[in-house]
Amino acid sequence: MNASIVSALAALAGAAIGGFMSASASWLAQQRQARAQWFIHDRLRREELYKEFIEEASKCYVDALQHDASKPDIPSLVVMYSKISRMHVLSSPKVVACAERIGRKILNTYLEPDRSFLELREMINSNALDILSEFSDVCRAEFETLRAKQF
């Protein structure tokens, strides 16, 4: 075989291998970047949902503490339960279970007698008014799990 043919084939093979490696590296980098962006988008979506749930649940709980069972704020309860339904799609089972417990607590609070200002102060002092702290802790743990999966 002619030495010039061997040289040409070696150059062609080297160029093909170099091109393949470059394309492979580019594809892998793009896949990694797309995955990272998906994780960021997913986290932002969950953060917004959890923020909205906390705000709506807080409103419902305050309403439940100060209104009797014959006058519940049905539209706010529906909004709160719609947030829980969205969590069924996006969130871990622990987050959903915690949100459902909060929903039941709020519904049960409507059936209790109205609280006076002194009773509310006592609830604040005993930390009984904060029904969302467990939810916040579970959400934080979920975000830590997501961060570990991302990297």
N, C-alpha and C positions, 0 to 999 in steps of 0.2 A: 504494500500500500504506500502511496505517495505521502511523504511527510507533510506536504502542504494540505492534503485532505484531512489528515489526522489533526493538524493544528486548527483547521476550519471547524471540524466537528467538535473539538474540545472547546473552542470559543463559543460555538452555537449552544453546546450543552451547558456551559457555564452561564451564558446569558439567560437560557431558559430556566435554569435552577434559580438564579438570582431574581428573575422576574416572578417566579412562583413564590419564592420566600417573601419577597416584598409584598406581593398581593395577599399572601396568607397573614402576614403581620398586620397589614392594614385592615383586613377583615376582622381579625381578632380584636384589634383596638376599637374598631367601630362597634362590635358586639358588646364589649365591656362598657363603652360609653353609653350605649343604648340602655343597657341593664341598669347602670347607675342613674340615668335620667328617669327610668321607670320607677326605681326605688324612691327617688326624690319626689316625683309626682304623687306616688302612692302615699308617702308620708304626709305631704301637704294636704292631700284630700282627707286623710284620717284626722289630722290636726284640726282642720276646719270643722269636720263633723263633730268631733269631741267638744270643741269650743261651743258650737251651736247647741249641742245637747246639754252641756253644763249650764249655759245661759237659760235655756228653756226649762230645764228641770228646776233650777233655782226659782224662776218665776212661778212655776206650778206649786212648788213646795211652800213658798210664802203665801200664795193664794189659799192653799189647803190649810195652813195654820190659822188663817184669819177668816175663813168663810165656812159656813155649815154645809152639810152634805146636800142640801137642796139647791145649792147655787154653785156647783163646780164650774170651773172655767174649761168647758169642753173643747173649744178650739185650741187652747194651749196644750191640753192633754193629747189631742190628736197630733199636733206638731211634734210633741215630745216622743210619742210612740212611732211617728214616721221616722224620726232620727234613729230610734232603736231598730226599726226594720232595715234601714240603710246599713246599720252596723252588722246585721246578719250577713250582708254581702261582703263587707270590707274588713271586718274585725275578727279578732280571735274569739273563741268561745268564752274565754274568761271575761273579756270586755263586755260581750253581749250579756252574759249572765249577771254581771254586776249592774249594768244599765237596767236590766229587767227587775232586779231587786229594788233599785231606786224607784222605778215606776210603780211597783207594788206598794212601796213605803208611802209614796205620795198619795196613791188612791186610798190607802188605809187611813192616812192623816185626814182626808176629807170627812171620814166617818167619826172622827174624834171631835170633842167639843173645841170651840174656838179658844185660842190661847190669848191670855192677857199680856200686856207689856211686861209685867213682872215675871210671868212664866217664861216669856221669850228671853228675858235677861238671864234667868236661871238656866235655861237651855244653852245659852251662849257660854255661860261660865262653866257648865259641865261638859261642853263640847258635843252636846246632843243635837245641836242644830245643824252641824256639818254632816250631811248625809252623802256628800260627794267626795270625801277624802279617799275612800277605798277605790272609787272609780278612777280618780287621778293617779293613784299608785299603780293600778292595773294597766292603765294606758301608758304610763312611763315605762313599766316593765315590757310592754309590747313594743314600744319604740326602741328599747335597748336590744330586744331580740331581732328586730328588723335591721338595726345598725350592724349587729354581728353577722347577719346573713349577707349584707351588702359587701362587706370586706372580707 
